[in-house]
Amino acid sequence: MSNHRFNRILLAVDDTPCTEKAIAYAKDLVREFGSSLAVVTVIPPTSPASYGADPLLGQQPIIVAEVSEIQQEAAQRYLEEIGSEFAGAQEVFLFNKVGNVRDEILNTAAEWTADLIIMGSNGRTGFEHFISGSVSESVIRKASCPVLVVPGKCD
């Protein structure tokens, strides 16, 4: 059996409390392997708002650009805060993406040639899982590298 090293670790984060556990695992692995780290967060596209739009009059919903911009800026500050916690990493890269969460994580892992993806799981079960699916589950199925999913039971 060969000795696998994780030289390039991709950490997928969001603004849930359970992300802290994934960050803790990433810190340990980056320290253990002396890895480079990429931190990615994904903002789903801003949905059109129907404020003042009347479809009966042929008025189209609008996308408020300021909302998207505010989300991007907040996400960037969040990434920078997390990135600063990894002073021991060889290099730290920050990716602030907009799009489908699963697709953007997988695309970033492929483009950055990650050796390992670390992400949390929010622990949805039952009907909620059936309706929304699981991002971590779909990343595991499509990833071309190992995926470490940190359980999201925040106790």
C-alpha positions as CSV (number, residue, x, y, z in Angstrom):
1,M,0.0,0.0,0.0
2,S,1.4,3.4,-1.0
3,N,1.8,6.3,1.4
4,H,-0.8,8.9,0.3
5,R,0.0,12.5,1.0
6,F,-2.6,15.2,0.8
7,N,-0.6,18.1,-0.6
8,R,-3.6,20.1,-1.9
9,I,-6.6,20.2,0.4
10,L,-9.8,21.8,-0.6
11,L,-12.0,23.0,2.3
12,A,-15.6,23.7,1.3
13,V,-17.3,26.0,3.8
14,D,-20.6,27.7,4.4
15,D,-22.1,29.8,7.1
16,T,-23.5,27.0,9.2
17,P,-22.2,26.3,12.7
18,C,-21.2,22.8,11.7
19,T,-18.6,24.1,9.3
20,E,-16.4,24.8,12.4
21,K,-15.9,21.0,12.8
22,A,-14.7,20.7,9.1
23,I,-12.3,23.6,9.7
24,A,-10.9,21.9,12.7
25,Y,-10.2,18.7,10.7
26,A,-8.7,20.8,7.9
27,K,-6.3,22.5,10.4
28,D,-5.1,19.1,11.7
29,L,-4.5,17.7,8.2
30,V,-2.8,20.8,6.9
31,R,-0.5,20.8,9.9
32,E,0.1,17.0,9.6
33,F,1.0,17.1,5.9
34,G,2.3,20.6,5.4
35,S,-0.3,21.0,2.7
36,S,-1.5,23.9,0.5
37,L,-5.1,24.8,1.3
38,A,-7.9,26.2,-0.9
39,V,-11.0,27.4,0.9
40,V,-14.2,27.6,-1.3
41,T,-17.6,29.0,-0.5
42,V,-20.5,29.0,-2.9
43,I,-23.4,31.4,-3.1
44,P,-26.4,30.2,-4.9
45,P,-27.5,32.6,-7.7
46,T,-29.7,35.4,-6.5
47,S,-33.4,34.6,-7.3
48,P,-35.4,37.2,-9.1
49,A,-37.5,39.3,-6.8
50,S,-41.1,40.0,-7.8
51,Y,-41.4,43.3,-5.9
52,G,-43.5,45.6,-8.1
53,A,-43.6,43.1,-10.9
54,D,-47.0,42.2,-12.2
55,P,-47.0,39.2,-14.7
56,L,-50.5,40.2,-15.9
57,L,-49.1,43.5,-17.1
58,G,-46.1,41.8,-18.7
59,Q,-43.6,43.1,-16.0
60,Q,-40.7,40.8,-15.4
61,P,-39.2,40.0,-12.0
62,I,-36.0,41.9,-11.3
63,I,-32.7,40.8,-9.8
64,V,-31.4,43.4,-7.3
65,A,-27.7,43.6,-8.0
66,E,-27.0,45.1,-4.6
67,V,-28.2,41.9,-2.9
68,S,-25.8,39.7,-4.9
69,E,-22.9,42.2,-4.3
70,I,-23.6,42.3,-0.6
71,Q,-23.6,38.5,-0.5
72,Q,-20.3,38.3,-2.4
73,E,-18.6,40.9,-0.1
74,A,-19.8,39.1,3.0
75,A,-18.6,35.7,1.6
76,Q,-15.2,37.2,0.8
77,R,-14.8,38.6,4.3
78,Y,-15.7,35.1,5.7
79,L,-13.2,33.4,3.4
80,E,-10.4,35.8,4.5
81,E,-11.2,35.2,8.1
82,I,-11.0,31.5,7.7
83,G,-7.9,31.7,5.5
84,S,-6.1,33.7,8.2
85,E,-6.5,30.7,10.6
86,F,-4.2,28.6,8.5
87,A,-0.9,30.4,9.0
88,G,0.9,27.0,8.9
89,A,-0.2,26.1,5.4
90,Q,2.2,26.2,2.5
91,E,-0.2,28.4,0.6
92,V,-3.8,29.5,1.1
93,F,-6.1,30.1,-1.8
94,L,-9.6,31.6,-1.5
95,F,-12.4,30.8,-4.0
96,N,-15.6,32.8,-3.8
97,K,-18.0,31.2,-6.3
98,V,-21.6,31.8,-7.4
99,G,-23.6,28.9,-8.8
100,N,-24.8,25.4,-7.9
101,V,-23.0,24.4,-4.7
102,R,-22.1,20.8,-5.8
103,D,-20.9,21.8,-9.2
104,E,-18.8,24.7,-8.0
105,I,-17.1,22.5,-5.3
106,L,-16.3,19.8,-7.9
107,N,-15.2,22.3,-10.5
108,T,-12.9,24.0,-8.0
109,A,-11.4,20.7,-6.9
110,A,-10.7,19.7,-10.5
111,E,-9.3,23.0,-11.6
112,W,-7.1,23.3,-8.5
113,T,-6.2,19.6,-8.6
114,A,-7.1,18.9,-5.0
115,D,-5.9,15.7,-3.4
116,L,-8.6,15.8,-0.8
117,I,-12.0,17.6,-0.3
118,I,-13.1,18.4,3.3
119,M,-16.7,19.4,3.9
120,G,-19.3,19.3,6.6
121,S,-22.7,17.6,6.4
122,N,-25.7,19.4,7.9
123,G,-27.2,16.0,8.9
124,R,-30.6,16.3,7.1
125,T,-32.6,13.2,7.3
126,G,-36.0,11.9,6.2
127,F,-38.2,14.1,4.1
128,E,-36.0,17.1,4.3
129,H,-33.1,15.0,2.9
130,F,-35.4,13.6,0.2
131,I,-36.5,17.1,-0.9
132,S,-33.2,18.9,-0.8
133,G,-30.8,16.1,-1.3
134,S,-27.3,16.2,0.1
135,V,-24.5,18.3,-1.3
136,S,-21.9,16.1,0.4
137,E,-23.4,12.9,-0.9
138,S,-23.4,14.2,-4.5
139,V,-19.9,15.5,-4.1
140,I,-18.8,12.1,-2.9
141,R,-20.4,10.4,-6.0
142,K,-18.8,12.7,-8.5
143,A,-15.4,13.7,-7.0
144,S,-12.2,12.4,-8.6
145,C,-10.3,12.6,-5.2
146,P,-11.1,11.4,-1.7
147,V,-13.8,13.4,0.2
148,L,-13.8,13.7,4.0
149,V,-17.3,14.5,5.2
150,V,-17.4,15.7,8.8
151,P,-20.8,14.9,10.4
152,G,-22.9,17.9,11.2
153,K,-24.3,16.9,14.5
154,C,-23.7,20.1,16.4
155,D,-24.1,19.2,20.1
